[in-house]
Amino acid sequence: MADHPTYQLETLAVHAGQEESDPATNSRAVPIYQTAAYTFDDSKHAADLFALARPGNIYTRLMNPTTNVYETRIAAMEGGVGALGTATGAAAITYAVLNVASAGDNIVALSTLYGGTFALFTHTLVQFGIECRLIDPDRPGDLAGLVDDHTRLVFGETICNPKLNVIDIDAWAKASHDLGLPFMIDNTVATPYLCRPIEHGADVVVHSATKYMGGHGTSMGGAIVDAGTFDWAAHADRFPVMATPDASYHDVVWTDAAGPAAYITRARTVLMRNTGATLSPMNAWIILQGIESLHVRMDRHCENAQKVAEYLLGHPAVAWVNYPGLEDNEYHEVADRVLTGKGYSGLVSFGLTAGRQAGATFVEALQLFSHLANIGDAKSLVIHSASTTHSQLNDQELIAAGVAPEMVRLSVGIENVDDIIADIDQALAVTGK
Ligand SMILES: *Cc1c(COP(=O)(O)O)cnc(C)c1O
């Protein structure tokens, strides 16, 4: 696989990270290496592994051959130099930030964030002495005014969950780079099939693989992908953790030891080793099954969501519809620039004319849709964001995050679209009464 960098996304989704068959057993499927540790050949081998003098497996908190296939595959699909699997998407985001930010530092985040990320950035990171400054996702020109010597990164989402605004990745990456900062992006909603942020200048891509990558709502997982593009050494004053001797690891200088993979190497050997939000090999394997059909499922998610959005647009009980695939959507033009042209993902949000309470009635009247806090399942899902995922936010924060009180978010599944629309139709009829 490594010899075929020209394989396209669909081929990488099925093959990347796995040689023809398992060298130990000839197993064609990726084997599940359900082991905590690996034997050393002798004491010298053990010492060399610990000193990073040679590659090899030590302990599954740090690395695992099944998880390695998952990491290599996601890195290949995103076009990065390396990836780190994490127990959840939340862990991936936490590590992506903590890998370069310490107490006394700050980060800048585009304000339309996934609810969990919003809470992490504005509350939990504050406990660690890291301040988050929120910025309007449509105004990269404002970045310079928010950045100071203690700023360490800029963070955004490709298709923001739940407002479904699409960000101008090229503009944000350029604005960040002009200020000597890496641009990090959560590509969960788009997946590498619909957007490859690294091609638009992003330096680090994070995923909740729990969603479309796994695709069936069964297993938690996350990933951090390092583009290998950010020159940490050129900004050593801002990133001493990356470009000066690291006392926590034999005084290694990560930019010297790992070159373009410095960031992801440090994330694994410092953060993952010392804090341990490790992806289980079993979950890596389950999510790999999902990734093999990512492109096929995403085609159907996109097609169904487009039809649902168009249906909702014409309904008198519906006040507004957010779907970047709609011609007159505010973000349609940006979406056509930053996405791959294969679709606009499976999320649709809309407001009911009858307001907040009608949102709750609608959710309860649906029969095919499951009422739960998840997205990216083969099954259609629904949630009323203001009373659930974003319930910790005050009114002002809700508006900044793009969550209207009457907003309902659909994660349109891959069922027959006529059945999906019929269910929405009967629920809207109930809501209208
Ligand atoms: C779900 C989600 C996360 C968090 O991922 P988990 O796997 O649930 O920890 C982060 N970002 C986005 C956009 C998400 O939808």
The ligand as a Gaussian input file, in Angstrom:
#p B3LYP/6-31G(d) Opt

LIG

0 1
 C      -19.592000      13.335000      18.520000
 C      -18.668000      14.414000      18.138000
 C      -17.490000      14.628000      18.855000
 C      -17.113000      13.824000      20.072000
 O      -16.841000      12.508000      19.737000
 P      -17.088000      11.250000      20.730000
 O      -16.624000      10.100000      19.924000
 O      -18.552000      11.251000      21.053000
 O      -16.266000      11.509000      21.942000
 C      -16.648000      15.633000      18.428000
 N      -16.941000      16.391000      17.365000
 C      -18.078000      16.223000      16.658000
 C      -18.357000      17.105000      15.485000
 C      -18.988000      15.234000      17.012000
 O      -20.116000      15.075000      16.323000

